[in-house]
Amino acid sequence: MRAIEEDRQSINGQSIKTFKSIIKQPGVQIEVEAGTNGFKGTACRKGGSRAYVRIVRRQADMAFEPVTDKDGNIEGFEFATSGDSALLALMNTLGFICEALADPIEASLN
């Protein structure tokens, strides 16, 4: 993994290691952070795994918007890119996230 920095985030009272990177393409810079504590053997919050993902557009033609339900509660997000560089940076960002989440899961299974 090409993480440039390690950090920690607290998710529902549990600290997890995260990995940060800057994804760059011509005219594009995306800051990404992701991590998990791996599988813990339960689906519930009490003992289950934790995961964290953060994407910040530092320079790019991209739009991020929350997706809300009929009552205005945020239930997701959407983002859109313009340009080949932004598309490639988005693909690299998602790849980094998958890698940052998969490595600790593999380690937790061994």
C-alpha positions as CSV (number, residue, x, y, z in Angstrom):
1,M,0.0,0.0,0.0
2,R,1.3,3.5,-0.8
3,A,0.1,5.2,2.4
4,I,2.1,8.3,3.1
5,E,0.9,8.6,6.7
6,E,-0.7,6.5,9.4
7,D,-3.3,7.9,11.8
8,R,-6.0,6.8,14.2
9,Q,-9.7,7.5,14.3
10,S,-12.2,6.7,17.0
11,I,-15.4,4.9,15.7
12,N,-18.1,4.2,18.3
13,G,-15.6,4.1,21.1
14,Q,-13.0,2.0,19.4
15,S,-9.7,3.3,18.0
16,I,-8.7,2.1,14.6
17,K,-5.5,2.6,12.5
18,T,-6.1,4.5,9.3
19,F,-3.9,5.2,6.3
20,K,-3.8,8.6,4.5
21,S,-2.6,9.4,1.0
22,I,-2.8,12.2,-1.6
23,I,-4.0,11.0,-5.0
24,K,-2.6,13.3,-7.7
25,Q,-3.4,13.6,-11.4
26,P,-2.9,16.7,-13.6
27,G,-5.1,19.4,-12.1
28,V,-6.4,17.0,-9.4
29,Q,-5.5,16.4,-5.8
30,I,-7.6,14.2,-3.6
31,E,-6.9,13.5,0.1
32,V,-8.0,10.1,1.2
33,E,-8.0,8.3,4.5
34,A,-9.3,4.8,5.2
35,G,-9.0,2.1,7.8
36,T,-10.6,-0.7,9.7
37,N,-9.8,-3.0,12.6
38,G,-10.7,-6.1,10.5
39,F,-13.4,-8.7,11.0
40,K,-14.4,-9.2,14.7
41,G,-16.9,-12.1,14.3
42,T,-20.1,-10.2,15.0
43,A,-22.4,-7.9,13.1
44,C,-23.4,-5.8,16.1
45,R,-21.9,-2.6,17.3
46,K,-20.9,-4.1,20.7
47,G,-18.1,-6.3,19.3
48,G,-18.2,-5.9,15.5
49,S,-15.6,-4.3,13.3
50,R,-15.2,-0.6,12.6
51,A,-14.4,1.1,9.4
52,Y,-13.6,4.7,8.4
53,V,-13.4,6.4,5.0
54,R,-12.7,10.1,4.3
55,I,-12.3,11.7,0.8
56,V,-11.5,15.4,0.5
57,R,-11.2,17.2,-2.8
58,R,-8.2,19.6,-2.6
59,Q,-8.1,20.4,-6.3
60,A,-10.4,19.0,-8.9
61,D,-13.6,19.5,-10.9
62,M,-15.7,17.3,-8.6
63,A,-19.0,17.7,-6.8
64,F,-19.9,16.0,-3.5
65,E,-23.5,16.0,-2.2
66,P,-25.4,14.3,0.6
67,V,-28.3,12.0,-0.3
68,T,-31.3,12.6,1.9
69,D,-34.5,10.7,2.6
70,K,-38.0,12.3,2.5
71,D,-37.5,13.8,6.0
72,G,-34.1,15.4,5.1
73,N,-32.0,12.9,7.0
74,I,-28.7,12.1,5.3
75,E,-28.6,8.5,4.3
76,G,-25.6,8.6,1.9
77,F,-23.6,10.7,-0.5
78,E,-23.0,11.1,-4.2
79,F,-20.1,12.5,-6.1
80,A,-19.5,13.4,-9.7
81,T,-16.3,14.2,-11.6
82,S,-15.5,16.0,-14.8
83,G,-12.5,15.3,-16.9
84,D,-10.2,12.4,-17.6
85,S,-7.8,13.3,-14.8
86,A,-10.6,13.5,-12.2
87,L,-12.0,10.1,-13.3
88,L,-8.6,8.5,-13.0
89,A,-8.0,10.1,-9.6
90,L,-11.4,8.9,-8.5
91,M,-10.5,5.3,-9.6
92,N,-7.1,5.5,-7.8
93,T,-8.9,6.9,-4.7
94,L,-11.4,4.0,-4.6
95,G,-8.5,1.5,-5.2
96,F,-6.6,3.0,-2.2
97,I,-9.7,2.7,0.0
98,C,-10.2,-0.9,-1.0
99,E,-6.5,-1.7,-0.2
100,A,-6.6,0.2,3.1
101,L,-9.7,-1.8,4.2
102,A,-8.6,-5.2,2.8
103,D,-5.1,-5.4,4.4
104,P,-6.3,-5.3,8.0
105,I,-9.1,-7.7,7.2
106,E,-6.6,-10.2,5.8
107,A,-4.4,-9.7,8.9
108,S,-7.4,-10.4,11.2
109,L,-8.2,-13.7,9.4
110,N,-4.7,-15.1,10.0
